[in-house]
Amino acid sequence: MNEERRIEIEEVDGVTPPLRARVEDAVEESAPEKLERKKDYLEGFLAQKPQSVSAGTPGGDLYEAVIEALKDIYDPEIPVNIYDLGLIYGVEIDDGGGAHVTMTLTTPHCPVAESMPGEVELRVASVPGVRDAEVNLVWDPPWGPDKMTDEARLELGML
């Protein structure tokens, strides 16, 4: 029951090809004119006000203040802060100002394994606007140098 279908194609005569851009057709504009055109293009974009961001979400004031507090804590063996080192896996701030930090250490046998989570909790809790802080120390996924920021790699001569 194979039925052959025929598709008929109509040939069209006399279609003119589309115009192509040519260098001779380019409009000459001076540097100030070009700059003014770019300003006009960006004017609407630059005039937009940023959308309001909740204080506890990334980009919010409270969230960013907590991140800055974490960047003030340095690993005693490596001259890089724990945030850029990649030891902080997550920061969540609830509507009531409770901060929850998920972190790890470079190894379970790290000499500061007992004191570092406590220091993180104290520093985060001291940020104005944070009601209380809770630190969750995890070992999975394990920390590795791939978790470091480029700034940390540069500081350690790994770039």
TIVEX-260661 format. One record per residue (C-alpha): residue number from 1; chain; x, y, z. Coordinates in Angstrom, 3 decimals, decimal comma, padded with zeros to 6 digits, always signed. Example, Ala and Ser with C-alpha at 12.3 -4.5 7.8 and 13.67 -1.06 7.14 Angstrom:
<pts>
{1; "A"; {+012,300; -004,500; +007,800}}
{2; "A"; {+013,670; -001,060; +007,140}}
</pts>
This chain:
<pts>
{1; "A"; {+000,000; +000,000; +000,000}}
{2; "A"; {+002,843; +002,346; -000,655}}
{3; "A"; {+001,411; +005,344; -002,279}}
{4; "A"; {+003,778; +007,634; -004,074}}
{5; "A"; {+003,299; +011,282; -003,429}}
{6; "A"; {+004,329; +013,858; -005,934}}
{7; "A"; {+005,347; +017,286; -004,887}}
{8; "A"; {+005,086; +019,811; -007,584}}
{9; "A"; {+007,473; +022,708; -007,455}}
{10; "A"; {+006,558; +025,811; -009,296}}
{11; "A"; {+009,419; +027,585; -010,865}}
{12; "A"; {+009,418; +031,319; -010,481}}
{13; "A"; {+011,037; +033,465; -013,104}}
{14; "A"; {+012,240; +036,975; -012,720}}
{15; "A"; {+012,942; +037,103; -008,970}}
{16; "A"; {+015,568; +039,688; -008,230}}
{17; "A"; {+018,213; +038,624; -005,731}}
{18; "A"; {+018,338; +040,560; -002,449}}
{19; "A"; {+020,656; +043,527; -002,248}}
{20; "A"; {+024,021; +042,929; -000,686}}
{21; "A"; {+025,784; +045,359; +001,574}}
{22; "A"; {+028,644; +047,160; -000,096}}
{23; "A"; {+031,426; +049,206; +001,380}}
{24; "A"; {+030,607; +052,082; -000,942}}
{25; "A"; {+027,118; +052,321; +000,596}}
{26; "A"; {+028,418; +052,700; +004,169}}
{27; "A"; {+027,512; +055,946; +005,852}}
{28; "A"; {+030,489; +057,875; +007,071}}
{29; "A"; {+030,074; +059,182; +010,593}}
{30; "A"; {+032,500; +061,061; +012,749}}
{31; "A"; {+033,648; +059,804; +016,120}}
{32; "A"; {+031,361; +062,241; +018,031}}
{33; "A"; {+028,363; +061,135; +015,925}}
{34; "A"; {+029,147; +057,499; +016,563}}
{35; "A"; {+029,507; +058,157; +020,305}}
{36; "A"; {+026,174; +059,996; +020,356}}
{37; "A"; {+024,487; +057,073; +018,581}}
{38; "A"; {+025,880; +054,669; +021,177}}
{39; "A"; {+024,708; +056,936; +023,999}}
{40; "A"; {+021,200; +056,985; +022,531}}
{41; "A"; {+021,226; +053,210; +022,312}}
{42; "A"; {+022,283; +052,763; +025,935}}
{43; "A"; {+020,230; +055,607; +027,388}}
{44; "A"; {+017,114; +053,531; +028,037}}
{45; "A"; {+019,084; +050,646; +029,490}}
{46; "A"; {+021,109; +052,853; +031,807}}
{47; "A"; {+018,048; +054,811; +032,928}}
{48; "A"; {+016,330; +051,679; +034,239}}
{49; "A"; {+016,243; +051,429; +037,986}}
{50; "A"; {+017,417; +048,112; +039,386}}
{51; "A"; {+014,653; +045,884; +040,593}}
{52; "A"; {+014,365; +045,797; +044,344}}
{53; "A"; {+016,123; +042,789; +045,781}}
{54; "A"; {+015,192; +041,207; +049,074}}
{55; "A"; {+017,874; +041,870; +051,699}}
{56; "A"; {+018,422; +038,154; +052,274}}
{57; "A"; {+018,844; +037,093; +048,654}}
{58; "A"; {+022,024; +037,280; +046,571}}
{59; "A"; {+022,553; +040,924; +045,718}}
{60; "A"; {+020,618; +042,052; +048,786}}
{61; "A"; {+022,270; +044,199; +051,441}}
{62; "A"; {+022,098; +041,654; +054,264}}
{63; "A"; {+023,269; +038,767; +052,095}}
{64; "A"; {+026,217; +040,776; +050,779}}
{65; "A"; {+027,124; +041,884; +054,323}}
{66; "A"; {+027,233; +038,226; +055,417}}
{67; "A"; {+029,467; +037,365; +052,442}}
{68; "A"; {+031,800; +040,241; +053,379}}
{69; "A"; {+031,954; +038,936; +056,962}}
{70; "A"; {+032,893; +035,491; +055,624}}
{71; "A"; {+035,623; +037,051; +053,502}}
{72; "A"; {+037,195; +038,397; +056,701}}
{73; "A"; {+037,858; +034,865; +057,994}}
{74; "A"; {+041,134; +033,357; +056,828}}
{75; "A"; {+042,297; +029,782; +056,846}}
{76; "A"; {+045,269; +029,709; +059,250}}
{77; "A"; {+047,365; +027,501; +056,947}}
{78; "A"; {+046,473; +029,079; +053,609}}
{79; "A"; {+046,624; +032,880; +053,219}}
{80; "A"; {+043,187; +033,077; +051,532}}
{81; "A"; {+039,786; +033,836; +053,036}}
{82; "A"; {+037,412; +030,901; +053,473}}
{83; "A"; {+034,878; +032,245; +050,968}}
{84; "A"; {+037,364; +032,565; +048,082}}
{85; "A"; {+038,925; +029,273; +049,147}}
{86; "A"; {+035,577; +027,654; +048,350}}
{87; "A"; {+034,842; +026,385; +051,852}}
{88; "A"; {+031,423; +028,085; +051,906}}
{89; "A"; {+028,917; +025,961; +049,991}}
{90; "A"; {+025,838; +028,024; +050,687}}
{91; "A"; {+024,388; +031,024; +052,516}}
{92; "A"; {+020,667; +031,327; +053,122}}
{93; "A"; {+018,962; +034,089; +055,043}}
{94; "A"; {+015,319; +033,713; +056,024}}
{95; "A"; {+012,805; +036,538; +056,284}}
{96; "A"; {+013,351; +036,826; +060,032}}
{97; "A"; {+017,091; +037,414; +059,683}}
{98; "A"; {+018,232; +033,895; +060,498}}
{99; "A"; {+021,389; +033,014; +058,602}}
{100; "A"; {+022,180; +029,430; +057,626}}
{101; "A"; {+025,696; +028,745; +056,350}}
{102; "A"; {+026,716; +025,425; +054,810}}
{103; "A"; {+030,455; +024,942; +054,784}}
{104; "A"; {+033,231; +022,402; +054,692}}
{105; "A"; {+036,917; +022,303; +055,539}}
{106; "A"; {+039,867; +021,369; +053,380}}
{107; "A"; {+040,104; +017,994; +055,161}}
{108; "A"; {+038,324; +016,339; +058,091}}
{109; "A"; {+041,673; +016,363; +059,921}}
{110; "A"; {+042,047; +020,130; +059,572}}
{111; "A"; {+043,566; +021,599; +062,757}}
{112; "A"; {+040,747; +024,158; +062,991}}
{113; "A"; {+037,933; +021,617; +062,509}}
{114; "A"; {+036,637; +022,328; +066,011}}
{115; "A"; {+037,048; +026,098; +066,056}}
{116; "A"; {+036,348; +027,258; +062,469}}
{117; "A"; {+032,568; +026,565; +062,412}}
{118; "A"; {+032,237; +028,432; +065,718}}
{119; "A"; {+034,165; +031,399; +064,365}}
{120; "A"; {+031,984; +031,464; +061,241}}
{121; "A"; {+028,862; +031,398; +063,406}}
{122; "A"; {+030,116; +034,271; +065,599}}
{123; "A"; {+031,146; +036,441; +062,634}}
{124; "A"; {+027,902; +035,910; +060,735}}
{125; "A"; {+025,806; +036,500; +063,873}}
{126; "A"; {+027,618; +039,809; +064,426}}
{127; "A"; {+026,439; +041,218; +061,065}}
{128; "A"; {+023,805; +043,931; +061,698}}
{129; "A"; {+020,406; +042,580; +060,680}}
{130; "A"; {+021,225; +038,923; +061,353}}
{131; "A"; {+019,055; +037,589; +064,175}}
{132; "A"; {+021,006; +034,378; +064,654}}
{133; "A"; {+023,403; +032,181; +062,725}}
{134; "A"; {+023,606; +028,456; +062,211}}
{135; "A"; {+026,555; +026,685; +060,613}}
{136; "A"; {+026,188; +023,275; +059,035}}
{137; "A"; {+029,526; +021,533; +058,494}}
{138; "A"; {+029,402; +018,990; +055,663}}
{139; "A"; {+031,932; +016,664; +054,073}}
{140; "A"; {+030,024; +015,812; +050,927}}
{141; "A"; {+030,898; +016,961; +048,343}}
{142; "A"; {+034,496; +016,978; +049,499}}
{143; "A"; {+036,455; +020,182; +049,078}}
{144; "A"; {+038,958; +020,380; +046,235}}
{145; "A"; {+041,086; +023,114; +044,663}}
{146; "A"; {+038,507; +023,375; +041,867}}
{147; "A"; {+036,185; +025,120; +044,345}}
{148; "A"; {+038,537; +028,102; +044,745}}
{149; "A"; {+037,833; +031,411; +043,025}}
{150; "A"; {+040,235; +032,762; +040,428}}
{151; "A"; {+041,357; +035,387; +042,960}}
{152; "A"; {+042,377; +032,615; +045,390}}
{153; "A"; {+044,201; +030,704; +042,670}}
{154; "A"; {+046,043; +033,874; +041,672}}
{155; "A"; {+046,988; +034,575; +045,297}}
{156; "A"; {+048,375; +031,055; +045,648}}
{157; "A"; {+050,212; +031,148; +042,310}}
{158; "A"; {+047,995; +028,493; +040,751}}
{159; "A"; {+047,007; +030,528; +037,674}}
</pts>
